[in-house]
Amino acid sequence: MPKGAESKLEKDLRSYMESQGGFFPKSVSPGNKGWPDRNPSHWVCGPFYMEVKRPGKESTPLQMEVAREMASHGYRVYASVSQFRIGKEIIDDEINGVPASKRRHNPVSP
């Protein structure tokens, strides 16, 4: 896999989210390993979390554990986002308020 594939995906998703009027900031939580790396937010849907991975990679067991814990507190966390198409569909579904039963990709369950 080419070096920098994850950062390119993050850059492309950030550009897309910004083109929709939202933000796609890096999420940093010092001392808390496994925290999702992006915290997209849009005025329509509010904030949610996204773990962006380079193509072919999955979230680590620790990242999944943290995502499930966050989900148990009501946060929407999307894990293993490794393709632009998937990230775009998540963003579109969030902004458009697609009901959970009709989403193309669901957040992690507690």
PDB file as gemmi writes it, atoms N, CA and C in Angstrom:
CRYST1    1.000    1.000    1.000  90.00  90.00  90.00 P 1                      
ATOM      1  N   MET A   1       0.854  -1.177   0.000  1.00  0.00           N  
ATOM      2  CA  MET A   1       0.000   0.000   0.000  1.00  0.00           C  
ATOM      3  C   MET A   1       0.898   1.238   0.000  1.00  0.00           C  
ATOM      4  N   PRO A   2       0.621   2.201  -0.853  1.00  0.00           N  
ATOM      5  CA  PRO A   2       1.448   3.396  -0.911  1.00  0.00           C  
ATOM      6  C   PRO A   2       1.443   4.151   0.408  1.00  0.00           C  
ATOM      7  N   LYS A   3       2.625   4.657   0.755  1.00  0.00           N  
ATOM      8  CA  LYS A   3       2.742   5.442   1.975  1.00  0.00           C  
ATOM      9  C   LYS A   3       1.889   6.707   1.839  1.00  0.00           C  
ATOM     10  N   GLY A   4       1.196   7.053   2.881  1.00  0.00           N  
ATOM     11  CA  GLY A   4       0.368   8.253   2.869  1.00  0.00           C  
ATOM     12  C   GLY A   4      -1.059   8.035   2.393  1.00  0.00           C  
ATOM     13  N   ALA A   5      -1.441   6.773   2.131  1.00  0.00           N  
ATOM     14  CA  ALA A   5      -2.800   6.506   1.641  1.00  0.00           C  
ATOM     15  C   ALA A   5      -3.856   6.948   2.645  1.00  0.00           C  
ATOM     16  N   GLU A   6      -3.606   6.741   3.940  1.00  0.00           N  
ATOM     17  CA  GLU A   6      -4.579   7.146   4.961  1.00  0.00           C  
ATOM     18  C   GLU A   6      -4.689   8.663   5.019  1.00  0.00           C  
ATOM     19  N   SER A   7      -3.570   9.374   4.966  1.00  0.00           N  
ATOM     20  CA  SER A   7      -3.631  10.833   5.035  1.00  0.00           C  
ATOM     21  C   SER A   7      -4.295  11.414   3.792  1.00  0.00           C  
ATOM     22  N   LYS A   8      -4.110  10.781   2.626  1.00  0.00           N  
ATOM     23  CA  LYS A   8      -4.798  11.244   1.414  1.00  0.00           C  
ATOM     24  C   LYS A   8      -6.301  11.042   1.561  1.00  0.00           C  
ATOM     25  N   LEU A   9      -6.711   9.891   2.092  1.00  0.00           N  
ATOM     26  CA  LEU A   9      -8.136   9.630   2.309  1.00  0.00           C  
ATOM     27  C   LEU A   9      -8.715  10.654   3.284  1.00  0.00           C  
ATOM     28  N   GLU A  10      -7.994  10.927   4.378  1.00  0.00           N  
ATOM     29  CA  GLU A  10      -8.454  11.934   5.334  1.00  0.00           C  
ATOM     30  C   GLU A  10      -8.594  13.293   4.660  1.00  0.00           C  
ATOM     31  N   LYS A  11      -7.618  13.659   3.836  1.00  0.00           N  
ATOM     32  CA  LYS A  11      -7.651  14.947   3.140  1.00  0.00           C  
ATOM     33  C   LYS A  11      -8.854  15.018   2.198  1.00  0.00           C  
ATOM     34  N   ASP A  12      -9.091  13.941   1.443  1.00  0.00           N  
ATOM     35  CA  ASP A  12     -10.225  13.918   0.515  1.00  0.00           C  
ATOM     36  C   ASP A  12     -11.556  13.998   1.260  1.00  0.00           C  
ATOM     37  N   LEU A  13     -11.674  13.265   2.374  1.00  0.00           N  
ATOM     38  CA  LEU A  13     -12.912  13.316   3.163  1.00  0.00           C  
ATOM     39  C   LEU A  13     -13.096  14.689   3.801  1.00  0.00           C  
ATOM     40  N   ARG A  14     -11.999  15.284   4.266  1.00  0.00           N  
ATOM     41  CA  ARG A  14     -12.090  16.634   4.836  1.00  0.00           C  
ATOM     42  C   ARG A  14     -12.589  17.619   3.776  1.00  0.00           C  
ATOM     43  N   SER A  15     -12.026  17.540   2.579  1.00  0.00           N  
ATOM     44  CA  SER A  15     -12.455  18.436   1.496  1.00  0.00           C  
ATOM     45  C   SER A  15     -13.935  18.241   1.182  1.00  0.00           C  
ATOM     46  N   TYR A  16     -14.370  16.982   1.148  1.00  0.00           N  
ATOM     47  CA  TYR A  16     -15.784  16.713   0.867  1.00  0.00           C  
ATOM     48  C   TYR A  16     -16.675  17.278   1.977  1.00  0.00           C  
ATOM     49  N   MET A  17     -16.317  17.009   3.229  1.00  0.00           N  
ATOM     50  CA  MET A  17     -17.133  17.493   4.348  1.00  0.00           C  
ATOM     51  C   MET A  17     -17.195  19.018   4.334  1.00  0.00           C  
ATOM     52  N   GLU A  18     -16.079  19.666   4.066  1.00  0.00           N  
ATOM     53  CA  GLU A  18     -16.066  21.129   4.014  1.00  0.00           C  
ATOM     54  C   GLU A  18     -16.906  21.643   2.849  1.00  0.00           C  
ATOM     55  N   SER A  19     -16.917  20.917   1.726  1.00  0.00           N  
ATOM     56  CA  SER A  19     -17.741  21.335   0.585  1.00  0.00           C  
ATOM     57  C   SER A  19     -19.234  21.254   0.912  1.00  0.00           C  
ATOM     58  N   GLN A  20     -19.571  20.461   1.936  1.00  0.00           N  
ATOM     59  CA  GLN A  20     -20.965  20.319   2.376  1.00  0.00           C  
ATOM     60  C   GLN A  20     -21.295  21.284   3.519  1.00  0.00           C  
ATOM     61  N   GLY A  21     -20.333  22.129   3.892  1.00  0.00           N  
ATOM     62  CA  GLY A  21     -20.562  23.113   4.946  1.00  0.00           C  
ATOM     63  C   GLY A  21     -20.220  22.634   6.346  1.00  0.00           C  
ATOM     64  N   GLY A  22     -19.473  21.531   6.447  1.00  0.00           N  
ATOM     65  CA  GLY A  22     -19.114  20.983   7.751  1.00  0.00           C  
ATOM     66  C   GLY A  22     -17.632  21.083   8.051  1.00  0.00           C  
ATOM     67  N   PHE A  23     -17.247  20.452   9.126  1.00  0.00           N  
ATOM     68  CA  PHE A  23     -15.856  20.407   9.577  1.00  0.00           C  
ATOM     69  C   PHE A  23     -15.412  18.953   9.668  1.00  0.00           C  
ATOM     70  N   PHE A  24     -14.108  18.719   9.559  1.00  0.00           N  
ATOM     71  CA  PHE A  24     -13.567  17.363   9.629  1.00  0.00           C  
ATOM     72  C   PHE A  24     -12.253  17.394  10.422  1.00  0.00           C  
ATOM     73  N   PRO A  25     -12.300  17.879  11.678  1.00  0.00           N  
ATOM     74  CA  PRO A  25     -11.056  18.043  12.432  1.00  0.00           C  
ATOM     75  C   PRO A  25     -10.467  16.727  12.927  1.00  0.00           C  
ATOM     76  N   LYS A  26      -9.162  16.765  13.130  1.00  0.00           N  
ATOM     77  CA  LYS A  26      -8.451  15.656  13.757  1.00  0.00           C  
ATOM     78  C   LYS A  26      -8.887  15.630  15.209  1.00  0.00           C  
ATOM     79  N   SER A  27      -9.160  14.455  15.712  1.00  0.00           N  
ATOM     80  CA  SER A  27      -9.598  14.292  17.092  1.00  0.00           C  
ATOM     81  C   SER A  27      -8.430  13.748  17.905  1.00  0.00           C  
ATOM     82  N   VAL A  28      -7.999  14.499  18.898  1.00  0.00           N  
ATOM     83  CA  VAL A  28      -6.871  14.086  19.722  1.00  0.00           C  
ATOM     84  C   VAL A  28      -7.318  14.021  21.179  1.00  0.00           C  
ATOM     85  N   SER A  29      -7.000  12.928  21.828  1.00  0.00           N  
ATOM     86  CA  SER A  29      -7.342  12.775  23.232  1.00  0.00           C  
ATOM     87  C   SER A  29      -6.107  12.236  23.962  1.00  0.00           C  
ATOM     88  N   PRO A  30      -5.216  13.141  24.389  1.00  0.00           N  
ATOM     89  CA  PRO A  30      -3.968  12.710  25.026  1.00  0.00           C  
ATOM     90  C   PRO A  30      -4.212  11.746  26.186  1.00  0.00           C  
ATOM     91  N   GLY A  31      -3.450  10.684  26.196  1.00  0.00           N  
ATOM     92  CA  GLY A  31      -3.557   9.697  27.262  1.00  0.00           C  
ATOM     93  C   GLY A  31      -4.665   8.676  27.055  1.00  0.00           C  
ATOM     94  N   ASN A  32      -5.407   8.805  25.978  1.00  0.00           N  
ATOM     95  CA  ASN A  32      -6.507   7.871  25.698  1.00  0.00           C  
ATOM     96  C   ASN A  32      -6.243   7.154  24.378  1.00  0.00           C  
ATOM     97  N   LYS A  33      -5.577   6.044  24.439  1.00  0.00           N  
ATOM     98  CA  LYS A  33      -5.281   5.282  23.233  1.00  0.00           C  
ATOM     99  C   LYS A  33      -6.565   4.683  22.671  1.00  0.00           C  
ATOM    100  N   GLY A  34      -6.597   4.561  21.346  1.00  0.00           N  
ATOM    101  CA  GLY A  34      -7.747   3.959  20.696  1.00  0.00           C  
ATOM    102  C   GLY A  34      -8.844   4.936  20.320  1.00  0.00           C  
ATOM    103  N   TRP A  35      -8.661   6.227  20.635  1.00  0.00           N  
ATOM    104  CA  TRP A  35      -9.670   7.240  20.345  1.00  0.00           C  
ATOM    105  C   TRP A  35      -9.806   7.406  18.833  1.00  0.00           C  
ATOM    106  N   PRO A  36     -11.022   7.559  18.279  1.00  0.00           N  
ATOM    107  CA  PRO A  36     -11.193   7.760  16.834  1.00  0.00           C  
ATOM    108  C   PRO A  36     -10.417   8.988  16.356  1.00  0.00           C  
ATOM    109  N   ASP A  37      -9.865   8.903  15.144  1.00  0.00           N  
ATOM    110  CA  ASP A  37      -8.966   9.973  14.717  1.00  0.00           C  
ATOM    111  C   ASP A  37      -9.627  11.184  14.076  1.00  0.00           C  
ATOM    112  N   ARG A  38     -10.903  11.096  13.736  1.00  0.00           N  
ATOM    113  CA  ARG A  38     -11.593  12.249  13.154  1.00  0.00           C  
ATOM    114  C   ARG A  38     -12.928  12.478  13.851  1.00  0.00           C  
ATOM    115  N   ASN A  39     -13.310  13.757  13.965  1.00  0.00           N  
ATOM    116  CA  ASN A  39     -14.552  14.157  14.623  1.00  0.00           C  
ATOM    117  C   ASN A  39     -15.341  15.083  13.689  1.00  0.00           C  
ATOM    118  N   PRO A  40     -15.909  14.524  12.592  1.00  0.00           N  
ATOM    119  CA  PRO A  40     -16.680  15.356  11.667  1.00  0.00           C  
ATOM    120  C   PRO A  40     -17.880  15.982  12.369  1.00  0.00           C  
ATOM    121  N   SER A  41     -18.253  17.147  11.881  1.00  0.00           N  
ATOM    122  CA  SER A  41     -19.404  17.833  12.460  1.00  0.00           C  
ATOM    123  C   SER A  41     -20.055  18.703  11.388  1.00  0.00           C  
ATOM    124  N   HIS A  42     -21.363  18.759  11.427  1.00  0.00           N  
ATOM    125  CA  HIS A  42     -22.131  19.589  10.496  1.00  0.00           C  
ATOM    126  C   HIS A  42     -23.291  20.178  11.282  1.00  0.00           C  
ATOM    127  N   TRP A  43     -23.685  21.388  10.968  1.00  0.00           N  
ATOM    128  CA  TRP A  43     -24.735  22.052  11.726  1.00  0.00           C  
ATOM    129  C   TRP A  43     -26.063  21.293  11.678  1.00  0.00           C  
ATOM    130  N   VAL A  44     -26.285  20.474  10.668  1.00  0.00           N  
ATOM    131  CA  VAL A  44     -27.537  19.726  10.564  1.00  0.00           C  
ATOM    132  C   VAL A  44     -27.540  18.510  11.488  1.00  0.00           C  
ATOM    133  N   CYS A  45     -26.445  17.759  11.491  1.00  0.00           N  
ATOM    134  CA  CYS A  45     -26.427  16.479  12.223  1.00  0.00           C  
ATOM    135  C   CYS A  45     -25.620  16.513  13.508  1.00  0.00           C  
ATOM    136  N   GLY A  46     -24.835  17.558  13.720  1.00  0.00           N  
ATOM    137  CA  GLY A  46     -23.969  17.613  14.886  1.00  0.00           C  
ATOM    138  C   GLY A  46     -22.732  16.755  14.690  1.00  0.00           C  
ATOM    139  N   PRO A  47     -21.984  16.547  15.755  1.00  0.00           N  
ATOM    140  CA  PRO A  47     -20.719  15.798  15.640  1.00  0.00           C  
ATOM    141  C   PRO A  47     -20.913  14.287  15.659  1.00  0.00           C  
ATOM    142  N   PHE A  48     -19.987  13.605  15.037  1.00  0.00           N  
ATOM    143  CA  PHE A  48     -19.882  12.156  15.108  1.00  0.00           C  
ATOM    144  C   PHE A  48     -18.405  11.815  14.975  1.00  0.00           C  
ATOM    145  N   TYR A  49     -18.050  10.566  15.086  1.00  0.00           N  
ATOM    146  CA  TYR A  49     -16.641  10.161  15.043  1.00  0.00           C  
ATOM    147  C   TYR A  49     -16.393   9.178  13.914  1.00  0.00           C  
ATOM    148  N   MET A  50     -15.168   9.221  13.398  1.00  0.00           N  
ATOM    149  CA  MET A  50     -14.810   8.352  12.292  1.00  0.00           C  
ATOM    150  C   MET A  50     -13.357   7.889  12.465  1.00  0.00           C  
ATOM    151  N   GLU A  51     -13.146   6.598  12.394  1.00  0.00           N  
ATOM    152  CA  GLU A  51     -11.792   6.027  12.411  1.00  0.00           C  
ATOM    153  C   GLU A  51     -11.410   5.734  10.962  1.00  0.00           C  
ATOM    154  N   VAL A  52     -10.544   6.568  10.404  1.00  0.00           N  
ATOM    155  CA  VAL A  52     -10.122   6.432   9.015  1.00  0.00           C  
ATOM    156  C   VAL A  52      -8.907   5.517   8.960  1.00  0.00           C  
ATOM    157  N   LYS A  53      -8.957   4.544   8.065  1.00  0.00           N  
ATOM    158  CA  LYS A  53      -7.868   3.583   7.897  1.00  0.00           C  
ATOM    159  C   LYS A  53      -7.430   3.567   6.438  1.00  0.00           C  
ATOM    160  N   ARG A  54      -6.173   3.242   6.213  1.00  0.00           N  
ATOM    161  CA  ARG A  54      -5.748   3.112   4.827  1.00  0.00           C  
ATOM    162  C   ARG A  54      -6.451   1.902   4.223  1.00  0.00           C  
ATOM    163  N   PRO A  55      -6.642   1.901   2.914  1.00  0.00           N  
ATOM    164  CA  PRO A  55      -7.359   0.795   2.272  1.00  0.00           C  
ATOM    165  C   PRO A  55      -6.791  -0.570   2.652  1.00  0.00           C  
ATOM    166  N   GLY A  56      -7.688  -1.482   2.992  1.00  0.00           N  
ATOM    167  CA  GLY A  56      -7.295  -2.837   3.362  1.00  0.00           C  
ATOM    168  C   GLY A  56      -7.027  -3.036   4.836  1.00  0.00           C  
ATOM    169  N   LYS A  57      -7.034  -1.972   5.623  1.00  0.00           N  
ATOM    170  CA  LYS A  57      -6.779  -2.082   7.060  1.00  0.00           C  
ATOM    171  C   LYS A  57      -8.078  -1.961   7.842  1.00  0.00           C  
ATOM    172  N   GLU A  58      -8.075  -2.544   9.033  1.00  0.00           N  
ATOM    173  CA  GLU A  58      -9.240  -2.515   9.924  1.00  0.00           C  
ATOM    174  C   GLU A  58      -8.867  -1.808  11.224  1.00  0.00           C  
ATOM    175  N   SER A  59      -9.855  -1.352  11.943  1.00  0.00           N  
ATOM    176  CA  SER A  59      -9.619  -0.777  13.266  1.00  0.00           C  
ATOM    177  C   SER A  59      -9.047  -1.854  14.180  1.00  0.00           C  
ATOM    178  N   THR A  60      -8.190  -1.456  15.101  1.00  0.00           N  
ATOM    179  CA  THR A  60      -7.578  -2.401  16.036  1.00  0.00           C  
ATOM    180  C   THR A  60      -8.600  -2.825  17.091  1.00  0.00           C  
ATOM    181  N   PRO A  61      -8.342  -3.937  17.788  1.00  0.00           N  
ATOM    182  CA  PRO A  61      -9.255  -4.335  18.866  1.00  0.00           C  
ATOM    183  C   PRO A  61      -9.449  -3.221  19.904  1.00  0.00           C  
ATOM    184  N   LEU A  62      -8.389  -2.496  20.245  1.00  0.00           N  
ATOM    185  CA  LEU A  62      -8.515  -1.404  21.209  1.00  0.00           C  
ATOM    186  C   LEU A  62      -9.405  -0.298  20.642  1.00  0.00           C  
ATOM    187  N   GLN A  63      -9.237   0.042  19.371  1.00  0.00           N  
ATOM    188  CA  GLN A  63     -10.084   1.062  18.756  1.00  0.00           C  
ATOM    189  C   GLN A  63     -11.550   0.639  18.760  1.00  0.00           C  
ATOM    190  N   MET A  64     -11.804  -0.630  18.506  1.00  0.00           N  
ATOM    191  CA  MET A  64     -13.178  -1.129  18.524  1.00  0.00           C  
ATOM    192  C   MET A  64     -13.754  -1.099  19.943  1.00  0.00           C  
ATOM    193  N   GLU A  65     -12.949  -1.443  20.923  1.00  0.00           N  
ATOM    194  CA  GLU A  65     -13.395  -1.395  22.319  1.00  0.00           C  
ATOM    195  C   GLU A  65     -13.777   0.033  22.708  1.00  0.00           C  
ATOM    196  N   VAL A  66     -12.929   1.008  22.339  1.00  0.00           N  
ATOM    197  CA  VAL A  66     -13.217   2.412  22.632  1.00  0.00           C  
ATOM    198  C   VAL A  66     -14.477   2.857  21.886  1.00  0.00           C  
ATOM    199  N   ALA A  67     -14.614   2.454  20.623  1.00  0.00           N  
ATOM    200  CA  ALA A  67     -15.800   2.819  19.839  1.00  0.00           C  
ATOM    201  C   ALA A  67     -17.076   2.271  20.478  1.00  0.00           C  
ATOM    202  N   ARG A  68     -17.033   1.020  20.943  1.00  0.00           N  
ATOM    203  CA  ARG A  68     -18.209   0.435  21.608  1.00  0.00           C  
ATOM    204  C   ARG A  68     -18.527   1.169  22.913  1.00  0.00           C  
ATOM    205  N   GLU A  69     -17.493   1.534  23.649  1.00  0.00           N  
ATOM    206  CA  GLU A  69     -17.705   2.287  24.900  1.00  0.00           C  
ATOM    207  C   GLU A  69     -18.344   3.649  24.596  1.00  0.00           C  
ATOM    208  N   MET A  70     -17.823   4.337  23.582  1.00  0.00           N  
ATOM    209  CA  MET A  70     -18.397   5.630  23.197  1.00  0.00           C  
ATOM    210  C   MET A  70     -19.852   5.454  22.742  1.00  0.00           C  
ATOM    211  N   ALA A  71     -20.114   4.386  21.968  1.00  0.00           N  
ATOM    212  CA  ALA A  71     -21.473   4.113  21.493  1.00  0.00           C  
ATOM    213  C   ALA A  71     -22.423   3.866  22.661  1.00  0.00           C  
ATOM    214  N   SER A  72     -21.922   3.240  23.714  1.00  0.00           N  
ATOM    215  CA  SER A  72     -22.774   2.972  24.883  1.00  0.00           C  
ATOM    216  C   SER A  72     -23.204   4.266  25.580  1.00  0.00           C  
ATOM    217  N   HIS A  73     -22.501   5.363  25.289  1.00  0.00           N  
ATOM    218  CA  HIS A  73     -22.842   6.672  25.851  1.00  0.00           C  
ATOM    219  C   HIS A  73     -23.575   7.542  24.837  1.00  0.00           C  
ATOM    220  N   GLY A  74     -23.956   6.930  23.708  1.00  0.00           N  
ATOM    221  CA  GLY A  74     -24.763   7.644  22.730  1.00  0.00           C  
ATOM    222  C   GLY A  74     -24.008   8.298  21.589  1.00  0.00           C  
ATOM    223  N   TYR A  75     -22.691   8.141  21.519  1.00  0.00           N  
ATOM    224  CA  TYR A  75     -21.922   8.730  20.420  1.00  0.00           C  
ATOM    225  C   TYR A  75     -22.004   7.852  19.183  1.00  0.00           C  
ATOM    226  N   ARG A  76     -22.028   8.486  18.015  1.00  0.00           N  
ATOM    227  CA  ARG A  76     -22.009   7.755  16.752  1.00  0.00           C  
ATOM    228  C   ARG A  76     -20.550   7.653  16.295  1.00  0.00           C  
ATOM    229  N   VAL A  77     -20.056   6.427  16.222  1.00  0.00           N  
ATOM    230  CA  VAL A  77     -18.661   6.172  15.833  1.00  0.00           C  
ATOM    231  C   VAL A  77     -18.658   5.201  14.666  1.00  0.00           C  
ATOM    232  N   TYR A  78     -18.003   5.594  13.588  1.00  0.00           N  
ATOM    233  CA  TYR A  78     -17.857   4.737  12.411  1.00  0.00           C  
ATOM    234  C   TYR A  78     -16.418   4.243  12.375  1.00  0.00           C  
ATOM    235  N   ALA A  79     -16.252   2.919  12.347  1.00  0.00           N  
ATOM    236  CA  ALA A  79     -14.919   2.318  12.396  1.00  0.00           C  
ATOM    237  C   ALA A  79     -14.499   1.828  11.013  1.00  0.00           C  
ATOM    238  N   SER A  80     -13.194   1.716  10.835  1.00  0.00           N  
ATOM    239  CA  SER A  80     -12.602   1.112   9.630  1.00  0.00           C  
ATOM    240  C   SER A  80     -13.077   1.755   8.331  1.00  0.00           C  
ATOM    241  N   VAL A  81     -13.133   3.074   8.286  1.00  0.00           N  
ATOM    242  CA  VAL A  81     -13.511   3.772   7.060  1.00  0.00           C  
ATOM    243  C   VAL A  81     -12.256   3.817   6.181  1.00  0.00           C  
ATOM    244  N   SER A  82     -12.227   2.957   5.162  1.00  0.00           N  
ATOM    245  CA  SER A  82     -11.000   2.814   4.371  1.00  0.00           C  
ATOM    246  C   SER A  82     -11.185   3.146   2.889  1.00  0.00           C  
ATOM    247  N   GLN A  83     -12.352   3.657   2.529  1.00  0.00           N  
ATOM    248  CA  GLN A  83     -12.604   4.055   1.140  1.00  0.00           C  
ATOM    249  C   GLN A  83     -13.340   5.389   1.126  1.00  0.00           C  
ATOM    250  N   PHE A  84     -12.994   6.231   0.167  1.00  0.00           N  
ATOM    251  CA  PHE A  84     -13.653   7.528   0.045  1.00  0.00           C  
ATOM    252  C   PHE A  84     -15.160   7.353  -0.119  1.00  0.00           C  
ATOM    253  N   ARG A  85     -15.579   6.419  -0.962  1.00  0.00           N  
ATOM    254  CA  ARG A  85     -17.001   6.194  -1.213  1.00  0.00           C  
ATOM    255  C   ARG A  85     -17.754   5.930   0.088  1.00  0.00           C  
ATOM    256  N   ILE A  86     -17.178   5.091   0.947  1.00  0.00           N  
ATOM    257  CA  ILE A  86     -17.827   4.763   2.218  1.00  0.00           C  
ATOM    258  C   ILE A  86     -17.905   5.996   3.112  1.00  0.00           C  
ATOM    259  N   GLY A  87     -16.804   6.728   3.244  1.00  0.00           N  
ATOM    260  CA  GLY A  87     -16.800   7.938   4.059  1.00  0.00           C  
ATOM    261  C   GLY A  87     -17.796   8.963   3.559  1.00  0.00           C  
ATOM    262  N   LYS A  88     -17.874   9.131   2.242  1.00  0.00           N  
ATOM    263  CA  LYS A  88     -18.817  10.068   1.635  1.00  0.00           C  
ATOM    264  C   LYS A  88     -20.252   9.642   1.931  1.00  0.00           C  
ATOM    265  N   GLU A  89     -20.533   8.349   1.814  1.00  0.00           N  
ATOM    266  CA  GLU A  89     -21.884   7.861   2.098  1.00  0.00           C  
ATOM    267  C   GLU A  89     -22.256   8.072   3.560  1.00  0.00           C  
ATOM    268  N   ILE A  90     -21.308   7.870   4.465  1.00  0.00           N  
ATOM    269  CA  ILE A  90     -21.555   8.120   5.895  1.00  0.00           C  
ATOM    270  C   ILE A  90     -21.884   9.587   6.104  1.00  0.00           C  
ATOM    271  N   ILE A  91     -21.057  10.462   5.542  1.00  0.00           N  
ATOM    272  CA  ILE A  91     -21.271  11.904   5.679  1.00  0.00           C  
ATOM    273  C   ILE A  91     -22.635  12.289   5.111  1.00  0.00           C  
ATOM    274  N   ASP A  92     -22.948  11.806   3.908  1.00  0.00           N  
ATOM    275  CA  ASP A  92     -24.235  12.136   3.286  1.00  0.00           C  
ATOM    276  C   ASP A  92     -25.408  11.650   4.132  1.00  0.00           C  
ATOM    277  N   ASP A  93     -25.331  10.412   4.626  1.00  0.00           N  
ATOM    278  CA  ASP A  93     -26.418   9.880   5.456  1.00  0.00           C  
ATOM    279  C   ASP A  93     -26.574  10.692   6.739  1.00  0.00           C  
ATOM    280  N   GLU A  94     -25.464  11.073   7.360  1.00  0.00           N  
ATOM    281  CA  GLU A  94     -25.522  11.880   8.585  1.00  0.00           C  
ATOM    282  C   GLU A  94     -26.188  13.224   8.305  1.00  0.00           C  
ATOM    283  N   ILE A  95     -25.703  13.927   7.277  1.00  0.00           N  
ATOM    284  CA  ILE A  95     -26.229  15.258   6.966  1.00  0.00           C  
ATOM    285  C   ILE A  95     -27.700  15.194   6.557  1.00  0.00           C  
ATOM    286  N   ASN A  96     -28.063  14.155   5.829  1.00  0.00           N  
ATOM    287  CA  ASN A  96     -29.443  14.036   5.341  1.00  0.00           C  
ATOM    288  C   ASN A  96     -30.395  13.402   6.347  1.00  0.00           C  
ATOM    289  N   GLY A  97     -29.896  13.046   7.526  1.00  0.00           N  
ATOM    290  CA  GLY A  97     -30.759  12.507   8.573  1.00  0.00           C  
ATOM    291  C   GLY A  97     -31.399  11.182   8.216  1.00  0.00           C  
ATOM    292  N   VAL A  98     -30.669  10.360   7.465  1.00  0.00           N  
ATOM    293  CA  VAL A  98     -31.199   9.057   7.071  1.00  0.00           C  
ATOM    294  C   VAL A  98     -31.426   8.214   8.332  1.00  0.00           C  
ATOM    295  N   PRO A  99     -32.603   7.634   8.509  1.00  0.00           N  
ATOM    296  CA  PRO A  99     -32.862   6.815   9.702  1.00  0.00           C  
ATOM    297  C   PRO A  99     -31.897   5.631   9.771  1.00  0.00           C  
ATOM    298  N   ALA A 100     -31.590   5.214  10.974  1.00  0.00           N  
ATOM    299  CA  ALA A 100     -30.627   4.124  11.197  1.00  0.00           C  
ATOM    300  C   ALA A 100     -30.972   2.886  10.379  1.00  0.00           C  
ATOM    301  N   SER A 101     -32.235   2.572  10.247  1.00  0.00           N  
ATOM    302  CA  SER A 101     -32.641   1.364   9.523  1.00  0.00           C  
ATOM    303  C   SER A 101     -32.384   1.455   8.022  1.00  0.00           C  
ATOM    304  N   LYS A 102     -32.146   2.657   7.504  1.00  0.00           N  
ATOM    305  CA  LYS A 102     -31.950   2.831   6.065  1.00  0.00           C  
ATOM    306  C   LYS A 102     -30.548   3.317   5.703  1.00  0.00           C  
ATOM    307  N   ARG A 103     -29.660   3.421   6.691  1.00  0.00           N  
ATOM    308  CA  ARG A 103     -28.297   3.875   6.404  1.00  0.00           C  
ATOM    309  C   ARG A 103     -27.513   2.827   5.637  1.00  0.00           C  
ATOM    310  N   ARG A 104     -26.620   3.304   4.807  1.00  0.00           N  
ATOM    311  CA  ARG A 104     -25.769   2.396   4.035  1.00  0.00           C  
ATOM    312  C   ARG A 104     -24.658   1.804   4.901  1.00  0.00           C  
ATOM    313  N   HIS A 105     -24.277   2.547   5.953  1.00  0.00           N  
ATOM    314  CA  HIS A 105     -23.232   2.102   6.872  1.00  0.00           C  
ATOM    315  C   HIS A 105     -23.667   2.536   8.274  1.00  0.00           C  
ATOM    316  N   ASN A 106     -23.652   1.629   9.194  1.00  0.00           N  
ATOM    317  CA  ASN A 106     -24.104   1.949  10.547  1.00  0.00           C  
ATOM    318  C   ASN A 106     -22.937   2.184  11.484  1.00  0.00           C  
ATOM    319  N   PRO A 107     -23.135   3.049  12.475  1.00  0.00           N  
ATOM    320  CA  PRO A 107     -22.095   3.247  13.473  1.00  0.00           C  
ATOM    321  C   PRO A 107     -21.917   1.970  14.310  1.00  0.00           C  
ATOM    322  N   VAL A 108     -20.836   1.934  15.032  1.00  0.00           N  
ATOM    323  CA  VAL A 108     -20.538   0.807  15.923  1.00  0.00           C  
ATOM    324  C   VAL A 108     -21.634   0.714  16.975  1.00  0.00           C  
ATOM    325  N   SER A 109     -22.027  -0.497  17.309  1.00  0.00           N  
ATOM    326  CA  SER A 109     -23.017  -0.740  18.351  1.00  0.00           C  
ATOM    327  C   SER A 109     -22.317  -0.957  19.682  1.00  0.00           C  
ATOM    328  N   PRO A 110     -22.993  -0.594  20.788  1.00  0.00           N  
ATOM    329  CA  PRO A 110     -22.385  -0.791  22.113  1.00  0.00           C  
ATOM    330  C   PRO A 110     -22.147  -2.262  22.420  1.00  0.00           C  
TER     331      PRO A 110                                                      
END                                                                             
